[in-house]
Amino acid sequence: MIGGEPMVHPHMDKICDMMREELWGKYVREILIISNLHPKMLKKGTL
């Protein structure tokens, strides 16, 4: 997944798990998120 905005949703891990199960089922083990993060936006627990 490639995001244009920083992905700071508090339940991003659960959303990714749900998307993986819904879209790709057992064929995809994990989802890599690529987002254009700025160093000032990096905070613990935001990604």
RAKA-V566481 format. One record per residue. SS is DSSP state (h for helix, s for strand, l for the rest). Layout:
BEGIN
ss=SS
ss=SS
END
This chain:
BEGIN
ss=l
ss=s
ss=s
ss=l
ss=l
ss=l
ss=l
ss=l
ss=l
ss=l
ss=l
ss=h
ss=h
ss=h
ss=h
ss=h
ss=h
ss=h
ss=h
ss=h
ss=h
ss=h
ss=h
ss=h
ss=h
ss=h
ss=h
ss=l
ss=l
ss=l
ss=l
ss=l
ss=l
ss=s
ss=s
ss=l
ss=l
ss=l
ss=h
ss=h
ss=h
ss=l
ss=l
ss=l
ss=l
ss=l
ss=l
END
